Amino acid sequence: MIVKEIKAKSILSKSQIQDYALNAYVGCQHNCVYCYAKFMKRFTGHAEPWGAFVDVKINAVELLAREIWKKKKGSVWISGVCDAYQPLEAKYQLTRGCVEILVEHHWPFVIQTKSPLVLRDIGLLTKAADCEVGFTITTADEEVRSIFEPGAPPIAKRVEALAALHAAKINTFAMIAPMLPGAEGLVDLLKGKVGHVLIDRLNYHYADWAYKKHHMEWAMEDGFFNQKGEELRAEFEKAGISCQKLF
C-alpha cells in the first residue's frame, strides 16, 4: 500500500447524494473489486491500481474548520469516493476531526462505511443534532465477501457495529450495493439493527473496456437484477424493514 500525505485545496465538494461530500482520503485500502470510485484515477494521476494507494489529506480538518463558516449549511456525505473509516483513519483521525466540527456546528451528516472503526466515535455521534450511519454490506456469504471485498472487514463485524450504533439510538441503515450472491441472507441478519435498507445493482458506468465491448451482454442482465432486487426488497418489507430499490 502506497500512502502519501498531501495537502488539499478544499474539503467540501458538491454532491448529488447530499448537499456536500467530504473525502479526507483519496483511494481505499478495502480494495473492493466492484468499486465505482476507480474513476478517480482519471483526475489523480496515479499509475498504481485502485486499492494499492491512499492519499491522506492531512489538512482536511483545518480546511473544514474554515469552510464551514463560508458555506451554506447543508447535509454532508462522509464519504463519496473512499471509506472514511478505512484502517488509516485509526492513525490520522481525520474523519473524527471533521465529525467533531460538524457536530459542534450542528450540521447534519451521513456516514457510509464498511468498517467497525466507526464505533470509536460512537460517543461523539450520539451528540450530533442530525446524523445517520450506514454500512455497505453486499452479501451474507463470507466466502463471497472475501472474493469481492478482499480488504474489507468481515460481514459479522459490520452487523455487530450496526447493532451497537442502533442500540445507542443513532440512526442506521444498510446499503446493499451491489447485490451479490448471498444477499438474501441479510434480511435476518439486519433485523432490529437498521432503520431502512437501500439496494442497488453493480455500477457499470465506470467499468473498463470489457463493458463497452460486451454492452449487450451486460444489458441482458438487467432483467435478472430487477427481479432479484424486487424479491429482496419484498423480503425486507415483509420483515418490517423499509427498503428502497435504487434501480
N, C-alpha and C positions, 0 to 999 in steps of 0.2 A: 504494500500500500504506500503510495507516494503522497505524503502530506506536506502541504505548502501553506505557510501563513501569508495572507495577503491583506491589503487594506482596500476596502470598498469605498465607492463614492457616495452610495446611498444604500438604504436598507429596506425601506418600504416601497414596494412597486405595485402598480395597478394589477388587479386580479379579476378574472371572470368568475371566480368562485365566491370570493368575499370582496370587500372593498379594497383590501390590500393583501399582498403576500409578503411574508418575511422569511428569508432564507439566510441563515447565518453561515451556511456551508454550501459549497458547490461540489457536487459529487456525493456518493454514498457508499459506505462500507458494506451495506447489505447485499449489494450486487445481485439484485433480482433480475432474472433474465428477460422479463417482460417490461421492464421499466420504461415508461414513456418519456422520462426526463433525459434519456440519452440524446435527445435533440439539442441539449445544452452545449454539446461539444462543438456545434456549429459556431458558437459565439465565444467559447473559452480558449480555443486554440490548442486543446490538449491532444497529443498524439496517442496517449495511453488509452486502453479500453475503458469504457464506463464501468465503474466498480473497482478500478485499480488506482484511483486518485481521489483525494479530497482537498479542496482549497478551503482554508479556515479564515473567515472574515473576522480577524482579531479586533477590529474596531466596530463590530456590529452594535454592541451595547451603547457605545459612545454616540454612534450615528442616530440610533433610535431616541436617545435622550434629547437630541437636538430636533429631530424631525417631528417628534410627537407634538411639539409646540407650534409647528408650522403647518401641519396637515389638518384637514377637516376630520373630525372624529369619525371613525368607521370601524367595521369589523375586520380583524386581521387573521389571515390563514397562515398557520405555522405548521408545515412549510409546504411550498408548492413543488419544488424540484429537488428536495433532499429529505432525509429523515432528521428532524430536529433533535432527536434523542439517539442518534447513532452513537457507537461507542466513544468517539472522540469528544462527545459532549460531556462525558464524565470528567475529562481533563480540563476542557476550555470553559465549560459552564456559560456559554454564550446564550443558549436558549433560556436558561434560568435568568440570566441578567436582563434579557429582553422582556420576559414574562413579568419580572418584578416591576419594570417600568409601566407595562400595560395595566397591571393590577393597580399600581399607585395612581394612575391617571383615569382609572375606571373605564378603560376601553374594552369592548367585547373582543373575544378571540376564540378561534377554533384550532386545536392541536390535532394533527393527524400523524400517527406514528406506528411503528411495529415493535417498539422497544419498551419493556417494563421499567427502563431507567426513568421514565416519566414519574414513577412513584416517588422518586427522590424529592420531587417538588409538590407532593400532594398537599402539604401544609400551606404552601403558597397558593395553590389552585383553589383551595377552599375559601380563600379571602377575596377571590375575584368577583366582581359585580355580575359578570356575564361571561362564562366560559364553557366550552364543551371539549371533551377529549374523545377522539375516535381512534380505534385500532384497525388497521388494514389486516384482515385475515381472509385468505383466499380459499382455504380448504381445511377440512378437519383431519386430513390424512397427513401424518408427519413425514411419510416417505415422499409424497408428492411435494410437500413444502421444501424438503431438503434438495429436491431437483430444481425447483423454480426459484427458491429464495435461499441460496446456499449460505449466505452470511447473516441472515435474519434470525431473531430469537425463535425458539420453538413455539408451537401453537399454544401449548398448555400455559406457558409463561404469559402470553398475551391475554389469554382468557382470565387467568388469575389477576392480572393487573386491572382488567376491566371490572372484575368483581370488586376489587379493593376501591377503585375510584367510585363505582356506583354506590358502594356502602358508605362512602364519605360524602354522599349527596352531591357529587359532581355529575353533571350531565354527560352521558356517554353514548357512543354509537359504534357500530361496526361497519366497515367498508369492505364488502366482498368484491374486490376489483383487482384483477379479473377473476371471474368464476373459474375455478379449477376443479378437476375431478375430486370428488370427496366433499364438495361444498355443502351438500345436503346434510352432512353430519353436524353442521354448525348450528342448526335450529335448536337442538337440545343443549349444546354447549353454551349458547348465549342467553338462554332463558334466565331472567332475573338479573342480568348484568348490563343490559343496554336499553336505552330508551327507544332507539329505532335502528334500522339497518338499511344500507344502500347497496344495491347490486349493479355491477357494470360488467361488460364484456371486455375482452382483450382489445387494447387500443392499437390499431394497425396504422394510424396516421403517420407515425414517425418510424415505421418499420423500414427495413433495408430494401435492397433491390429485389429480394425474393417476393415481397408483397406485390411490387409493381409487375413483376414477371408473371405471377400467378394470381392476379387480381380476381379473375373469375372463379378460381378455386376457393379463395377466401370468401367471396360473395356467396357461394353456395352454402357456407356455414351459417349465414345469418339466421336461417330458419331454425337451425339447431339451437343457437344461443337464445333466440327469442323463446323457444319452447321451454328450455331448461330454466331460463330466467324467470319465466312466468310460473313454472312449477315451484321453484324455490320461494318466490315472493308469496305464493299462496300458502306454502307451509309455514312461513314466518307469521303471516296474518292469522292462520289457524291457531298458532301457538300464542297469540295475543301480542305479537311484536309488530309494530308498524314497520312497513317495508316499502321502499321505493325502488323501482327498476329504472335505471338511467339511460336505457337504450330502447 
